[in-house]
Amino acid sequence: MPNSSGSDPKTSAALTNQSVELLQTMIRNACVNDGTPESGQEVRNADTLESFLEGTGLDIERYEPTPGRVSLVARIEGSDPEAKSLCLMGHTDVVPVNPDGWERDPFGGELVPFGDDGNAEIWGRGAVDMLNITASQAVAFKHLAQSGFKPKGDLIYFAVADEESGSAHGARWMADNEADAIMADYVLTENGGLHGGSPESPIINVNVGEKGVAWRRIRVKGTPGHGSTPFRRNNALVKAAGVINRITEYRPPAKFTELWRERVETLGLDKEQEAILLDPDKIEDYLDEAPAAGARYLYSCTHTTFSCNVIAGGETMKTNVIPDDVVLEVDVRTLPGENEADVRAHLEAALGDLANEVEIEPIMNDVSTMSPVNTPLWDALQKSINDPFPDARLSPQMVVGFTDSRIYREMGAIAYGAGLFSPSIDAGEFGMRFHGHNERIDVESMRLSTKLWLDVSREILT
C-alpha cells in the first residue's frame, strides 16, 4: 500500500501542489455570498470538488435546498459501526469584496513568490476564510481513499454552502433535513492553527468555542411628508440615526469566559498588563488606551457586541419624501450563557426611551457554544502537531465570530477549529485578512494543514 501519511517528501510535495491548485480554482469560481438566496452559487465549487474526488470509488452526495446552493458529502465507511466518526468540514462560499482595495485580482488565485526561502502565497478572496482548509481537507480525504485507508469509524468530507450568511442554505438546512448524512462524533473545521506564545513555551491555537450570533432587524417608524416642510416632522431616518448612535455607544460590562485567562496568558504581556486584563474593573480603561487593532479583538472577547451594518428604507424613500419606515440590521454577538431575553435587555438598555419607538425582530438566534478539550480528538491533534513542532502545546481559544461548528455542537458533536499554519505568519496581520483586502495564504501553510488532516484522521480512526 502507498504511504498514506503523506510524510515522504515526494508525496508531501505532490499533495501540497494539489492543495494549492484546488485552492486556486475555488478562488476563481467566485462563490460570493452577499446574503441573498440567489447569491453564493456554491454549485461551482461543488462541481470542482466533485470532479476532484472522482476516481476514489466513493459515493458523493449533493444537496441543493435552494437553486445553486449546493453542499457536497463524501464518506469512507468505517469497519466498526460503534467506532467514533470524524468529519472534515469546510465551507465553499466567500464574502463580497471591493477590488479597489486590493493589490491583485481578488478572484485571480495568483501564486506570488515572497521571502527568501522559496515560499509563495496564493492570493484571493477565500484564501484565508476558509477555502484553504476546504481544499486541503479534500486533498487529504482523496489521498486517504486512494491509499486504501481502512478506518474503524466513518471519515466524512463535508463541503458546505452558505456559512458566510448564517447557514440557512447549508449546514443549518442539512442539520434540520439531512442530519444522518453529516452527523459525526468529531468535527474539524475553521479556524485555528496559528502560532503564539514564547520561544520557551510555544503554543498553537485551536478554537473550541465561539460567541453566539443574535442578528436583529430593527424597524423604525415615522410619519411620511413632503421634504420641503421638514420642521417638527417625525422623520424615520432621523430617528434611525439616533437609534444607530445609541447602539454604537452602548457598552455593556465586561464578562470573562472560562477561556479568558488562557487567552491572556498567550498574549506575551507583562504580569502587570495581564493582571489588568483579568480585572473587570480595570480592563475598560486599558482597552480605551490600547492600540485599536488589538483592543477591538480583546473587547469582543469580553463583551457582548453590537454593530449596525445595514440600513434600508421602505418603498416610499425618495429625495423629496420624508420617510416613514427605515429598517436597520444589527450584528449582535453574545457571550456564553446569554439568551434571547438578554439580547432584548441589552438593546432596551442601549436605546432608552427610543426602545418604545422601534420594533425588534430576530434574524438569527444561535447561542454561544463550546466543546471540551479532554477528548481523544484533542489528544490526536496534540500528537499530530508535535510531529512538525515538538515543543508546541495546543491552546484552547474562543472565536468572536461564528462558524458552522455551532451547528455540530448543537447536534452533540465535539467540534474544533483547527488547521496548521506556518510559524512565519503574524497572528495580528493574519487576522486582518479575514474579510479584508489582500487576502492570501502561503504554500507552506497549505502543506502543514494537508498533513495535519492526514495525521489526525489516521490517529483518531485507526
QUIFENMO-V210023 format. One record per backbone hydrogen bond with DSSP energy under -0.5 kcal/mol. NH is the residue of the N-H (numbers start at 1). CO is the residue of the C=O. If there is no record, write none. Layout:
NH|CO ; NH|CO
This chain:
12|8 ; 13|9 ; 14|10 ; 15|11 ; 16|12 ; 17|13 ; 18|14 ; 19|15 ; 20|16 ; 21|17 ; 22|18 ; 23|19 ; 24|20 ; 25|21 ; 26|22 ; 27|23 ; 28|24 ; 29|25 ; 30|27 ; 32|30 ; 33|94 ; 34|32 ; 39|36 ; 40|32 ; 41|39 ; 43|68 ; 44|41 ; 46|42 ; 47|43 ; 48|44 ; 49|45 ; 50|46 ; 51|47 ; 52|48 ; 53|49 ; 54|50 ; 56|53 ; 61|59 ; 61|73 ; 63|71 ; 65|69 ; 69|66 ; 70|68 ; 71|63 ; 72|159 ; 73|61 ; 74|157 ; 75|59 ; 76|155 ; 77|75 ; 79|151 ; 80|152 ; 81|79 ; 83|80 ; 86|154 ; 87|186 ; 88|156 ; 89|87 ; 89|188 ; 90|158 ; 92|160 ; 94|31 ; 99|97 ; 101|98 ; 102|99 ; 108|105 ; 112|110 ; 112|121 ; 113|111 ; 114|119 ; 121|112 ; 122|441 ; 123|110 ; 123|121 ; 124|439 ; 125|106 ; 127|124 ; 130|128 ; 131|126 ; 132|126 ; 133|130 ; 134|130 ; 135|131 ; 136|132 ; 137|133 ; 138|134 ; 139|135 ; 140|136 ; 141|137 ; 142|138 ; 143|139 ; 144|140 ; 145|141 ; 146|142 ; 147|143 ; 148|145 ; 149|144 ; 151|149 ; 152|461 ; 155|76 ; 156|86 ; 156|154 ; 157|74 ; 158|88 ; 158|156 ; 159|72 ; 159|157 ; 160|90 ; 160|158 ; 165|162 ; 166|163 ; 167|162 ; 170|167 ; 171|161 ; 172|167 ; 173|167 ; 174|170 ; 175|171 ; 176|172 ; 177|173 ; 178|174 ; 181|178 ; 182|178 ; 182|179 ; 183|179 ; 186|85 ; 187|414 ; 188|87 ; 189|416 ; 192|418 ; 193|205 ; 196|203 ; 197|266 ; 198|201 ; 203|196 ; 204|393 ; 205|194 ; 206|395 ; 207|417 ; 208|206 ; 208|397 ; 209|397 ; 210|369 ; 211|399 ; 211|401 ; 212|334 ; 213|366 ; 214|332 ; 216|330 ; 217|361 ; 218|216 ; 218|328 ; 219|217 ; 219|359 ; 220|218 ; 220|326 ; 221|219 ; 221|357 ; 222|324 ; 223|234 ; 225|322 ; 227|320 ; 229|226 ; 233|230 ; 235|233 ; 236|234 ; 236|323 ; 239|235 ; 240|236 ; 241|237 ; 242|238 ; 243|239 ; 244|240 ; 245|241 ; 246|242 ; 247|243 ; 248|244 ; 249|245 ; 250|246 ; 255|302 ; 260|257 ; 263|259 ; 264|260 ; 265|261 ; 266|262 ; 266|263 ; 267|264 ; 274|270 ; 275|271 ; 276|272 ; 277|273 ; 278|274 ; 279|276 ; 280|278 ; 282|279 ; 283|279 ; 286|282 ; 287|283 ; 288|284 ; 289|285 ; 289|286 ; 290|286 ; 295|291 ; 296|292 ; 297|293 ; 298|294 ; 299|295 ; 300|296 ; 301|297 ; 302|298 ; 302|299 ; 303|299 ; 305|333 ; 307|331 ; 309|307 ; 309|329 ; 310|329 ; 312|327 ; 314|325 ; 317|314 ; 318|321 ; 321|318 ; 322|225 ; 323|321 ; 326|220 ; 327|312 ; 328|218 ; 329|310 ; 330|216 ; 331|307 ; 332|330 ; 333|305 ; 334|212 ; 338|335 ; 343|339 ; 344|340 ; 345|341 ; 346|342 ; 347|343 ; 348|344 ; 349|345 ; 350|346 ; 351|347 ; 352|348 ; 354|351 ; 355|352 ; 356|353 ; 357|354 ; 358|355 ; 359|219 ; 361|217 ; 361|359 ; 363|215 ; 363|364 ; 364|215 ; 366|213 ; 367|365 ; 369|210 ; 371|208 ; 375|373 ; 379|375 ; 380|376 ; 381|377 ; 382|378 ; 383|379 ; 384|380 ; 385|381 ; 386|382 ; 387|384 ; 388|384 ; 389|385 ; 392|389 ; 393|202 ; 395|204 ; 396|394 ; 397|206 ; 399|209 ; 406|403 ; 407|404 ; 408|404 ; 409|405 ; 410|406 ; 411|407 ; 412|409 ; 413|408 ; 414|185 ; 415|413 ; 416|187 ; 417|207 ; 418|189 ; 418|416 ; 421|193 ; 425|422 ; 427|425 ; 430|426 ; 431|427 ; 432|428 ; 433|429 ; 433|430 ; 434|431 ; 435|433 ; 436|433 ; 441|122 ; 443|120 ; 446|442 ; 447|443 ; 448|444 ; 449|445 ; 450|446 ; 451|447 ; 452|448 ; 453|449 ; 454|450 ; 455|451 ; 456|452 ; 457|453 ; 458|454 ; 459|455 ; 460|456 ; 461|457 ; 462|458
